[in-house]
């Protein structure tokens, strides 16, 4: 809540944006500022109900918005730690996006493995 001239530190930007200075990258989906995945993990640690969509956004790790490798694996670790407040739609998008990425690399066996983690529909 300070003005631009009173800032004493840069925002926690993802590694690929660190050298760009103190800029705030706006998210296309809702106008949320883009932050580093470590920042989101700290927020989740301090507030167990912190929104997981921001944490699992691939752009919090890499400049490629279609690279879901770390996001999918991070979600599986969070699930093992009993975090479950990711919507089924977001979970499905994460699974299918990573499976498509694996299939495009010729790793269809691993794509099938990822799709076996698809949430059950009621």
Buried (B, 14 or more C-beta within 10 A) or exposed (E): EEEEEEEEEEBBBBEEBEEEEEEEBEBEEEEBEBBBBEBBBBBBEEEEEBBBBBBBBBBBBBEEEEBBBBBBEBBEEBEEEEBEEBEEEBBBBBBBBBBBBBBEEEBEEBBEEBBEBEBEEE
